[in-house]
């Protein structure tokens, strides 16, 4: 029996010679390397361990280590059935052995995209993964990602990201009123990625415990390679982000003018058009009007189709990466440095990052080896994008694109809105809306500095040929510092001003100890492996602090706390180690003849978030959570290979069952439930003093239980015609029980809230992946991959006391988002008994189901007696008055399906990649559409405003016949009266008539289209019309690359060289959103937020890249 670990060396070739970049891994461990230019490799392995050799386009091979030199010749085969996947806890496994669905994304696909946020690079590539990218809305903006639907009513539904064993989260960002600085993920360098594996179901992530309930994205970074001398990798990527269209289609036929008393507002001979933000003026006809910012100047009244561009600029992105690797028979290393410089499409929106990564592993002696890795990043972001349109009382004007008239020359206005001498904002034309934003854009600056340190160290021991041990520690530090400087808007930038500094400090730790043993039975036909491990993870420090001026600045532009008008009151909060989980787990793997694979795992966690403090003596302390799982895989084509048709290349059936549990946030069992709140007060000298106050705001639930998620999965992987056609199909069903929710309490109880366990949320769906090689020969290979996902979320049960749960409230008189027992997850509804967020009432004749009026909206007349030109109509939205107090369902969050199509073509040294992806179904609410329609700025607001747009004849205030009346498909509410067309002083009864009947019979004058839009859209109007179908298909990426011939690279003393050009987010093949709204306008990475505020313009990126190896 041997106790030694040795270095195995060798060479990997094919029929043409040495192979570069072949992956070699030690089965069941995290040890891996790649071949160099000469096909040579070196890796630490013990006798009896298995080496797996894999490379795209070749059949993988496994060899048991019995000597220190192993040479391998790989056979060509373009299948991927023997590829290696990095699973939970960094354990590598063959895809054939997996009893659950997992997808590997090749690192070159991420590096080709080279985005700051790795989430965006995964879009459209993986079945079951839904991503809402918001890349145009700011260089640091996060994106939402969910795997197999949302599973929690009250928590982050995003998967975890595991980088070399360190767990990180893709933080949720609020849509309404906050800034999106992104998550810690933006500080990672994509050029360092060795592999990316997407683990979808609970069976795949059970070993991560509660952290893996929503899936996991496992990223392994590159390591060193034993070689002669040093290897050098250099890459350069440069991108231009081109803004090419406004985020919604704007009309260019009518200019400034408002709707008032039936006139065209301020657009009268004596009118002043700078007093309106609407575009309800007359059609352009060369008229002369007062200049917006100078009443004494006359200008031509004309369309300004590109006025929105004054707020934007083309963005740019540059990423430079340099890596050095090398080593000998005892140790290897890789050291990399990258510099990223990103300028956003909004003025003063920037991001810069410098990152250094070091990874090394080596042999201490015959038994012990050590792995070490550290990643340090320092970044600076400027003026992150506001997630909403209201911020600090200012109107953030990505909504300004529709708060300005379509006849405004914004570029000229931008140059003149300030006094040239005092620099003060001039008198407020356009109600100050645009001027306020321009001042904010120029003179509000907020910088954010971040430091991120991710470190890991592992000690490995080969105790015998079959028994190994691992001790591993990971540590993460994340510090932020925000500096906010605001100038006043008055003379010489006085009249207010602000200076603030705040920061955070966070760190997290993870320690793991694992024993790993293998043994074969039945003459080697039955291979077994058992892993037993203990893990401890949690947070070490959570610190927040801040300090800001109070009441403005004494001296304008002097940003110092001593310059504050009033006394400053700093804030400080410090928490040490408030969350910890201790876990034990075991996982057993059995493989019979490399055909049938069974994995059984069990984990138990002790979670501090479910511990009760000593003052809650009756607390049950349900902090012990058990996670069992099992998965089975059978490669039946190996079992029946003699009897199956030759066209049947490969077939596998898989099945899994798992259960995972989730705790809550820190102190959830005791917040507000007695004890004391720690806070900061100030003594007589204004020094910070820690204080405590009684906390009785919540009634404790003394039997709070962990959330439990149970999941089953069935699937198959079938390949035909020498693996040229593959079908991977998965069915899954997940139920999440005992959701931890916070309910409001009756005031008489003396407490405002209480916590309960509730709910059974079910997600079930299918995933389909087609992998086709239409052409595959020595010179040309064409591959096509198509993925398709359907997920259906349903609220099976909530709680005996509650049958509905609000996911999101009504923001800015918008709809609400609810979960109903027995209904879908994430239903969009009108407000309950809320006339400001209601949907139009619908006419129903219970006595006559064939009544032609059934299903039509109900109208109310809202005119002035004697002046039909001032009239308009409203949709009656008070369903409560009709005896229908329930909210009205007007949409859903979840799509009907999502999918992606990827195709790649390899011809000699050229490679071409194309990708399209999209979603069909589901809805969201657009505040842009609501407000822009109410100001006449959109193409959709042209209907009825002229004869050319279907306007019907009406008599205007001058007695002229004009064709700007609108025809509505609606019915007047019973009892409604309106001014008579024949004699406006008389009122006529139109109750029960359709609008068309009332107009065509001559009873009433048609409503002016502009008045209809002005009063039926905007704040407080019905919430039905701004709901739109969230369906689209995008041409996501086209990339062309060329690899320099080996003969040329050798002459240039290079190992490898490739140049590439790429276009990303190129255009929409189909866009089903109203008004041509940009589907990437939802500026939030919270998948439960179907709101759009302001939008972002359409943009596409073009890049050029160079990759060189020496």
N, C-alpha and C positions, 0 to 999 in steps of 0.2 A: 504494500500500500504506500503510495507516494504522498508526501505532504508538501510538495514543491509546486510553485507557479513559475512558469517559464515564458519566454518570448518565442512565439512561433513566427517564422518568416517564410516567404515564398514568392511565387510569381503567378499571375493570372493572365491567361491568354485565350484567344479564340483562333479560328482557322487562319486569320490574317496576321496574328502576332499579339503583342502586348496590349492589354486593356487598361485604360485610364479611368479612375473614378469608380471602380467596382467596390461595393460596400461589403465589408467583412465584419460580422458580429459574432460574439460568443452567445450561443442560445441560452435564454433565461437570465441574461445579465444585461447591464447597460454598457458593457465594453464594446467598442466598435471603432473601425478605421476605414480608410479607403486606399486603393492602389494609386501609385504615382504614375508618372509618364511612362516609366519602364514596366508598368504592370506589377511592381513589387509592393509588398506590404510587410507590416510587422505588428503583432498584437500579443498581449499577455493572455495566456491560456494554460490550463493544466491538462495533464493526461486524462482522458476520459470525457472532457468537455467537448462540445460540438461547435465547429465553426460553420457559419452559414455565409455563402458567397452569392450575392445577388446584384443584378444590374439590369436596367431597362433594356428589353429586347433579347434577354438571355434567360435560359432556364436556371433557376437557382439550384445550388448544390449544398449538401451538408456533409461534413467530414468529421469523424471522431478523431480528436488529437491523440496521436501515438508517437509522434516524433516532432522535432523542432523545425523541420522543413516540410512544407506542404505546397506543392505546385498543382494548379488546377487549370483545366481547359473547359471553358463554358460553351455550351451549345446554344445556337440562336433559337429564340422562341419569344415572340412578342407578347406572350401572355403575362399577366400579373398575378397569377394564382399563387405563386410561391414567394411573393414579396413579403418583406418584414414590416411589421407595424409596432410602434412603440406604444404600449398600453399603459394602464394605471401603474403608478409607482416606477415608471421608467423601464418596465420589463418588456423586452422584445419578444414577439411571437410571430410565427408564420400566419399569414392570412387564412390558410386552409384550416388551421386549428381553432379559429375564433368561432364561438357560438353566438356571436352578436355582430351587428353591423359596425364597421369602422372604416374610415376613409383616410387614405394618405394623400396629402397634397405635396407635390414635389417642390423642393425649395426654389428651384429655378423659376417656377411659376410665380412665387412671391417676389423673388428678386427682379423678375421681368417687370412686374407691376411697380415695385419700389415705392409704395405709399408709406406715409408716416404711420398710419393706422393699419395694422395687419388684418383687422377685421374686414376692411374694404377689399383687400386682395383675395379673400375667400369667397366673395360674392359670386353666386351662380355656379360654383365649382363642386358643391357638395350637396347631395340629396338630404332633405330633412332640415337644412340650415336656412333660416330666413334672416336676411340682413337688410336693414334700412340704412343706406349710406347717406351721409350728409356732408360729403367732402367739400362741396362748393361753399358751404356756409362758414368756413373759417379753417385756418390751417391746423388748429388743434382739435377740431370738432370730433366728438365721439360718434360711433355708429351703434345702433342696436343690433343685437344678435340673439336669436333664440333657436334652440334645437328641439324639434318636435313639440312646438307650441308652448304657451305660457302655462305654468303649473301652480303658481302661487298667487293668491289674492292680494297679498300685502308685502311682497318681498321682491328683490331683484330676481328676474327670470333669466338672466344671462348666464352662460356657462363660465366655468373658471378657466383661466389660462395657466398652464403649468410650464414654466421655463426651467429646464434642468432640475426639476423636482421642486421648484419654488412656486407656490400657488399665488396667483394674482387675479384680481377681478377687473372686469370692464365696467367701470363705475356708471351708475345711472345719473343722467343729467336732467334737470328740470327744464320743461319747455317754457314756462311762463316767468319771465322776469329775471332769470339768472344768466350767468355767463358759462360757456362751455370751454374749460381749459383742457379737456381731454383727461385721459387716465394715465397711469404709469406706463402703460403699453407703448405710448408714443416715444418713450425714451429707449426703446430697444432698436437694435440695428438689424434690419432684415437680411443684410449680407452675411450675418453670422449664423443664420439658420441652416441646420443640417437636415432636419426633417420636421414635418408638421403632420400630426395625426389627429383626426377628429373622432372623438369617442362620444357616441350619441346616447345610448340607453343606460339605464341604471346598472345593468349587468356589467357594462364596460367600465363604469366608473365607481363601482361599489367599494373598491379598496380606498378611495378617497374619502369615504364616509359621507357626512352631510354636505361637504363642500361640492361633491360631484353630482348632486341631485339634478342639476340642469344640464349635465354633460360637461365635457372637458375638451379643450384645445391643447394638445401636448406638443410643446416645441422643444426640440433637442438642438443645441447649438454645436457648431463645428469644433472638433478637437484637432490635436496635432498628429503628425505622421512621421514615423521613422524614415529617414532618407539621408542621402549624402548631401551635405551642405544645408542651406536654408531654402525653403520654398517661399515664394512671394506671390501673393494674389493682389491684384489691383483692379478696382472697378470704378467707373465714373458714370453717373446718370444725370442727365439734365432734361428738365421738362418745362414746357410752357403751357400754362392753363389759359385757354382762350375763351373769353366771354363772347357769346355770339347771339344771344337773344334774351329779352326780358323774361322773367319767370312766369309771365302770363301774357296772353295776346292782348295788346293795347290797341284801341281804335285811333284812327288819325283823320276823322272826318268832322268832328265837332271840337271846339275849343272851350275856353273858360266861360262860365256862366252858371248860375244857380237856379233853382226852381223856387219861385215865390210869387204868390198871387196870380199864377198862371202866366206870368211873363217869363222872358228868358233871363230872369234874374237881374244881375247887375249889368248885363250886356244891353244897356240902353245908350242912346247918344250921350247922355250925361253920366252914365255909369262909370264905375271904377273897377276894372276886372281884377285888381289885386285883392279884392275882398272876398274871393271865393276860391275854394280848393276843388270845386267840381268842374266837370266838362259838359255842362248842359247848355252851352251857348249855341249860336246858330252854326250852320255849316260854313266852312271856309269859303270866302268869296272875294279875297283881296281887300277886305275892309281895313281901315286904319283905326287902331285902338290905342289907349294909353299904355305906356310901358309899365310893366309890373312894379318896377322899383323906382320909376320916375314918372309921376303923373303928367309932367309937362312935355314928355316926349311921346311922339306918335310912332308906332311901329306897325308893320303889316301883320294882320291877323292870319296866322298860317300854322300848319301842323309842324310839330317838332318830334318826329317819330323816334329819334334816338336820345331824347332828353334824359332818359334814365341812365344812360352810360356815364354821365358826369359823376355818378356816385361810385363807379367801379373802375378797376384797372385790370389788365391781364396779370395773372399770377405767374410765379416761377418757382422752380424747385431744383435744387442741386444736392446730390449726395455723392461724396467721395469716400472710398473705403480702401484701406491698405492693411493687409494681413501678412504676417510672417509666421511660418511654422517649420518645425524640424524636430530632431531628436535622434536618439541612438537606442541601443538595446535595453537601456535601463529607464529612460524617460523620454516623453515627447511633450511638445507644447504648441500652442497657437496664440499669437498676440495680434489683436486687430485694433485699428483706430478708424473712426468714421466722423465726418463732419457733414452736417445737414444744414442747408439754408433754404428757407421756404418763405416766399412772399405771397400773401393772400390777395384775393380779388377786391377786398375792401381796403381803403387807404389805411396805412399804419398798422395793418394786421400782419405780423411776422412771427416766425418761429426759427430759432437756431438751436442746434444740438451738437454737442461733442460727446462721443462715447468711446470708451476704452474697454476692451474685453480681453481677459487672459484665461486660458484653459490649459490645464496640464495634468498628466497622469504619469506615474512612474512606479518602478519596482523598488521596494525598500530592501527586501531579502527574499528568500525562497517562499515565504509564506505571505508576507504582507505587501500590499501595493496601496497607493494613495491617489485619489483624484482631487483636483482643486480647480475652482473656477470663480471668477469675480467679474462683474460688469459694473462699470461706473459711468454714469451719464450726467452731464450738466446741461441744462437747457434754459432758454429764455424765450418767452412768448410775449407778444405785445398786442394788447387790445383784442382779446378774444371776442368772438361773435356773441352778441346778446341773444339768448334763447327766448325771444318774445319781442313784442313791439313796445312795451312800456318798460322804462328803466329810469329810476330816480326822477320820475315826473316828466321826463322828456319823451317825445314821440320818436322811437327808433325807426328810421325811415327806410328799412327795406320795405316797410309799408309806405314810405314816402313816394314810391313809384306810382301809387294811385292817389296820394294826397296832393299831388300837383296837377294842374290842368294840362291837357295834352298840347296846349299852345304855348307853354312856358319854355323858354330857352334857359334851362337850368345851368348850363355852363357859364353863361353870362351873369346869371343871377348869383352864382357861386363867387364870381370875381368881384361883385359889387355889394354884397349883403352887409359888409362891415364898413364903418366910417374910415376913410383913408388916413385920417389924422389920429383919431382916438382909438381906432380898432374896435370900437363898440359895435354891437349888432344894431343895425338901423331900425327904424320903426318897422313894425312887424307886418309886412305884407303876407298875404296867404295865411292869415291868422297865426303867424309865427311858427307854424308847424315845420316848414322846411328850414327856416333860418335857425331854429333851435337845434335841429339835427346837424346842420352843417357846422355850427359852433361846437357841438359835441364831437363831431368827427375830427375837427382841427385841434381842439383845445382840451379834450378829456383824454388823458393817457393813463393806462393801467398796464404795468409790466408784471410778469410773473417769472420768478427764478425758481427752478427746481433742481434738486440733487437726488439722484437715485443710485443706490448701491444694492446690488444683488450678489450675494456670495454663497458658495457651497463648498463643502469639503467632505470627502468620503474615504474611509479606511476600509479596505477589503482584505479578507483573509481566506486563503485556501487551506482549510484545515486538513482535508483529505481530498482524494480525487473526486469524491462525490459530495462533500460537505463544504459549504462556503459561508462566510459571515460578512455582514455589511454594517458599518456604523456611519451614519450620515447626518450632517447638520447643515441647515440652510438659514440664512438671515437676510432680511430685506429692510432697507432704510429708505424712507421717502420724506423729503423735506420740501416745503414750499414757502415762498416769500412773495407777497403781493404789495406793490407800491402804486398808489392811486394819486394822480395829480390832476386837478381840475382848475382851469382858469375861469374867472367870472366873465359874464357877458356884457358888462357895462363898459364905460370909458376906460381906456388903458387896461382892459381885461380885469377890471375891478368889479365890485358889486357881487360879492360872494366868494367863490373859490373853495377849494377843499384839498386837504392833504391827509392821506391815510396809509397806514402800514399794518399788514396783518400776516400771520404765518401759521404754519402747522408743522408738526413733527410726528411721524408715525414709524413704528418698526414692528416687524413680525418675525417669528421664529418657527422652525420646524426641526425636530430631531427624530431620527428613525434608526432602529436597530432591527436587523433581519438575519435569520438563519435560513439557509437554503440547502436542501439535500435532494439528491437524485439517486434512483436505483432502478435497474431493469430486471424484469422477470420473464418467464416463459421463453427462455433462450433469446431474449432481446425483443420479442414481439410486443411486450408490454413495458412501456417506459413510464416511470412515475417521477413526480417532483413535488416536494412539499416545502412551502415557505411559511415561517412563523415570524411575526414581527410585532414590535411595539413602537408607537408613535406618540409624540407630544407636540402640539402646536398651539399657537396663540399670539396675542399681541403684547408687546413690552411697554410701549409708551404711546400715549395719545395726548398730544399737547396742541392747544390753540391759543393764540394771543392776538391782540389788536390794539391799535391806538390811532386816533384820528382827530383832526381839528373840529372845533365846535363853533358854529355860527359864522363861518367864513374866515377869510384871511385879512389881517390888518393891512399888510402891504401886498398888493396884487402881484402874483407870480413868485413870491418868496415862500417856498415850500419847506417850512420848518414848524415844529410843534410850538415853539415859542412865539410864532406869528399868528396863533389862534386868537380869534376875537373873544371867545369865552373859555371857561375852564375846561380842560380835557379830562375825560374819565376813561382810562384804559381798561381793557378786559383781559382776563387770563383764565384758562381752564387747563388743568393737568390731571390726567388719569394714568395710573401705572398698572399695567397688567390686569385689565378688567375682563379678559376673556381667555379661556384655556380649555383645550380638549385633550384628553388622554385616551388613546386607543390601543387595542390589541386585535390582531387579525391573523388569520391563517388561510392559505390558499393551496389546494391540492390539484395537481394536473395529472391526468392519465391519458396516455396515447397508445392505442392498440394498432399495430402494424402501420402506423402513420396514416390510418384511415379514419378511425373513430377517436374523437377527442372529448374528454369530459373535464370540466373545471368546476370545483366546488370551493366556495369561499365563505368565510364568516368573520365578521368584524364586530367588536363592541366598543362603543365610545362612552366616555363619561364627560358630559358637556356642562361646563360651569354656568352657562346661561339659564339652565333649568334648576339651579340650586337656589334655595331660599335663605335669606339672612336669618340671623338668630332671633330677631324680634317677631318673625312670623313662625311661631312655634308649631303651628299645624301644617306647615308646608310639607308636601309629600316627597319632594326631591326626586322627581322622575327624570333624573339626569343620565340614567343608563339607557343607551340606545343600541339595539342589536340589528345588524345588517347581514342577513344571509343572502347568498346568490348561487345560482348554478347555471351553467351553459354547456350545450352539447353540440358537437359538429361531426357530421358523417360525410366523408368523401366517397359517395356510393359508386362513383365511376371506377375507383380503384378496386372496390369489392367485386364489381361485376364487369371488369374490363374485358373479359373474354366474350361476354354475351351481348354487350351493347353495340349498337351500330358504330362504325368507324367515324362517322361525322360527329358523334358525341364525344367531345374532347375532355370535358371536365364537368362534374356535377357534385354539388355539396348541399346538404340540408343542415340547417342550424336552428336551435331553439334555446331560449334563455328565460329564466325567472329570477327576479331580484326584489329585495326590499331594502330601502334606505330610509334613514330618519334624519330629521332636521331640528335643531334647537331654535333659539330665538336670538335676538341681539342681547348684548350685555345688560344685566340688571332688569331684564324684562319681567322677572318674577316679583320685583320689589319697587319698581318705579312708582312713586306716588302712593306707596302702600305702607306708610309708616316709616319710621326711621327719620333720617335727615337728608336734606339736599345740601351738597357742598357748593359754595359760591364764593365770589370775591366782593368784598366791600372795601371802603377806604377809611383810614383813621383821620384824625384831625390834621395830620401833615400830608394827606393825600397819598399815603403809602398803601400798597396792596395788603389786605389782611384776609386770610381764609376764614370763612364763617360757615355756620350750619344753621339750617332752619327746618322746622318740622315739615314733613311731607305726608299729606293725607288726601291727595287728589284722586287716588285710585283705590278701589276695593280689590284686594288681592284674590286671585284664584289659587287656592292652596293646593289644587290638584292639576296644575298645568302640565300637559303631556307633550311629548315631542311630536312634530309632524311626521307622518309615515307615508312613504311613497312605495307603491307596489307596481311592478312592471313585468309584462310578458312580451316576448318577441319571437316571431317565427320568420324564417327567411330561407332563400335558396340562391345559389350562385351556379349558373349554368353557362357552359361555353361549347361552341360548336365549330365545326370545319377548321380544325387545327387552331382553335382559340381565336378565330377571326370574327366571331359573333358571340357576344356575351350578354347575359341577362342576369341582373342582380335585383332580387325582389325582397322586400321586407314588409311585414305587418307588425304593428306594435300597439300596445294598449297600456296606458299608465294611469293609475288612480292615486291621488294625493289626499290623505285623510288628516283630520285633526289640525287644520290650519289654525295658527295662533293669530287671533284677531282682537282688536281693541274696539269696544263698544262704548257709546255714550251712556251715561247714567242719569237717572232722575235727580233733580236738584235736591229733593227732600232727603236723599241719602247722605248728603254732605260730601259726596265724592263725584267727580265729573266723568270718570271712565272705569271700565273693568275689562279684563282680558278673558277670552274664552277659547276653547278648542271647537272648531266647526269645520264643516265642509267635506265634500268628496268631489274633487275636480277630476274629470276623466279626459284624457287626451288619447285618441286613437287615430291611426292613419296608416298610409302606405307610402313606401319609397320605392322608386323604380330607377334603375340605372342600366342604360344600354351602352355597350362598348363594341364598336364595329371597326374593323379594318377592311374597307372596300378594296384597297390596293396595298399589297405588301410584297415587295421583292427586293433584290439586292440594291437597286438604285432609288426606288421610290416607296415611301410608306405614307398612307393616308389613314388617319385615325379620326373617328367621330364618336363623341360621348354625349349622351343625353340623359339628364336627370329630371325627375318629376316627383313632386311631393304633394300629398293631400293630408291635412291634419284637421281633425274636428275636436274642438274643446267643448265640454259640456259640464254644467254644474249639476251633478247627480243629487247632491244634498248639501244644505247649509247647516241649519241649526233649528231646534224646535222653536226658538224665540225669533228667528229671523229667516225670511224667505228671499231676501235680496241683499246685495252688498254693493255699495258705491265704490267703483274703482277710481273714478275721476269726477270732480265736481264741475259745475258750469263755470267756465272761465270767460270773462268778457261777454256775458249773455250768450254763450254758446251752449251746445248740448251737454248732456251728462253721459257718463259711461258706467254701466251697471252689469252685475252678474246676478241672474235670477235662477232660483232653484228650478231645475228642469229645463233651463234654457242654455243658450250658447255662452261661451266665455267672452265677455267684452261686447255688450250690446250698446249701441249708441241710441240715446233716447232724448226726446224733448224734456224740458224741465217739468217737474211735478208742481202743479198749481203756480206756475211762474210765467206770467205773460211776456216776460222778456226773453225767454228761452223756450218758446212753445212752437209747435208745428201747426200748420193750417188744419182747421176742422174740415171734415169731409161730410158731404151731404149723403144722407141715407134715408130712403123712404121705406120704412118697415112694412108698409101695406102694399107696396108695389115693387117687387125686386126688378122689374123690367123698366122702371122709371129711367128715362135717358139722363136725368140729372144725377143719378146715383154715382158716387165715386168722384164727383167734381168738388173742387174746393169751394168753401163758402166765403162770400165777400161781404164787407161792410162799407157803406159810403162814408166818406170823410171830407165833404166839401163845405164851402161857405154859401149860405143862402144868397141867391142873387148873383153869384159869380161862379158859374160852372168852370171857368178857366182856372180857378183856384182849387178845383176838386181833385181828389184822388180816391183810391179805394185801398182798403187794407184786407188782407186775408184774416178772417176771424180765427183766432188761435186759442180761444178760451174753451178748451174741451171740457173743463170743469163745469161750465154753465150748461153743457149738454148732458150732464149726469155721467160723465166719463172722466173720473178723477185720475185714472191711471196715466202713467207716462206713455208716450207713443213711441214705439220702436221705429227708428228712421235709418238704421244701418247696423253694421257689425264691423268689428276690427279685423277678424280673421279672414285671410284670403280663401278663395275656393281652391286654388292650387298655386304652387310656385314651380319654376323649372329653369333649366339652363341647357344650352347647347354649346359644346366646345369641339372644335375641330383643329387638327394639326396636320401639317404636310411636311415631310422631310424628303428633300431631293438633293443628293450629293451633299454639298456643304451648306445648303440653304435650308432654313426652317421657317415655316409660316404658321401662325396661330391666330384663330378667330374665335370670339366668344360672344354669344348673345344670351341674355337671361331676362326673366320677367316674372310678374305675378298677375293673376286674374282674380278679380273679386275682392270683396271687402270694401269698406268705405272710410272716408275721413272727412273732417269738417274744415273748410277753408275760410279763415277770417279775411284773407286777401280777396277772395271772391265776394264775400259779404260786403265789405266796404268799397271795393272798387266798382262793383255794380251800382252801389248807392251813390257813387259820384260820377257815373257815366263814363268811366275811363276804359272799359273793356269792349272788345268786339261784340261780346254777347249782349252788351247794353245798347247796341245799334238797332235791334229789332223794334220796328214801329216808329222810329224817329224820323223817317223820311219815306217818301213813296218807294224809293229804291230798296228799302228795307221792310216793305210790307206795311208802312204806315197808312192808316185809314183817315178819311177826310173828317175834319173838325173845324170849328170856327174859333179863331184865336181872339185875344183881347182887343185887337184892332178891327174885328169884324171880318177878317180875311179868312178864306178857306185855305187851310194848310193840311198837309198829309203827315201828321205826326201823332195821330191817335193810335192806341194799341188795342188789339182784340184779345180778350182773355177767355179761357175755357173754364168758367166758374159760374156759380149761382149765388144770387143775393140772399142774404139771411132773411127769414120771415120778419115782416114788420119794417124793413128798410125803406126809407124814403130818400129821394134825391131831387135836385132842382130840375124842373121841366126844361127840355130843350126849347120848346116853343116860347115859354115865358119863365125865365129862371127865378122869378120871384115866387112862383108856385112850386110846391113840392108834389111829386108823384110817387105812388106806391110801386116799388119794383120788387118787393119781397117775393121770393119763390121763383122769380124769373132768372133765366140765365143772363149773363152779361150780354151775350150776343143778341138775345131776344130783346133786351131793353134798348140796345143801341139800334138794331135794324128796324125796330118798330117806331123809332123816332121819339121814344119817351125821354131819353137822356142823351147828352153830348158825350162822345167818346172821351175817355180819359187821356190826357197828354202822356205819351210814353215816358218822357223825362220825369214827370211827377210820379208815375208808377214806380220807376226804379228808385227815385230818391226816398220814397216813403215805405217801400217794401223790402229794401235792403239797408244794411248798415246796423248800427247799434240798436238793439231792442226789436229788430225785425224777426220774422219767423226763421227758425233754424233748419227748415227743411231744404230750402233751395241751395244753401252753401254746402250741403252734403253731396259728395261726389264719389263715383266709383274709382277705387284705387287700382286700376288695371293698366298695365303697360308692358312693353317689351323693348329692351334696349340693346343696341349694338354696343356691347361693352368694351371690346378690345380687338385690335388688329395689330399683330406684331410680326415683323420680318427680320430674320437674323441671318448672318453669314459667318461661318467658322472658317478661319484661315486654314489653308491646307497644311498638313504636317510638314511637307517639304519646305514651305515658306517659313513656318514658325521655327523650325530647326535652324535655318539660316539666320534668323533674327534672335537666336538664343532664347527662344520662348518655348514653354511647354504647351501653351494653349492660348488662343486669341479669338474673340468673337465680338462683332459689332452688331448692333440692332437698332431698329427704329420702331416706334410704337405709337399708336393712337388709342386713347381710352375715353370712355363715356362719349362715343362719337355722335350718336343720334338715336332717336326713338323710332323704332320700326312701327310701333303702335303706341298711342297715348290716348287713353280713354278718359282723362280728367277734364272736367269742365273748363272752358276758356283756354285750353292748351296749357294748363298749369304745370309747372315743372314737378314731376313726381318726387324729386329729391328735396322738396321744400319743407318736409316735416323736420324741423330742427330739434330733434330730441333722440337720445338713444334709449328712451323708455318705450318698450313695445306696447304699453297700455295707453299711450298718448296719441290719439288720432287727430291732433290739432295742427293746423298750419297757420303760422303768423308771419306775414310779410314775405316769405319765400326767398329764394335765392335764384339768381339768373342761370340760364343754361350755359354750361361751359364744357369744353372738351380739352383733353390734354394731349400734347404731342411730345415725344421724348426721343432722345438718342442715347445709347449706352455703349460702353466699352468694357470688356472683361478680358484681363490678361493674367496668365500664370507663368511664372519663371521657376 
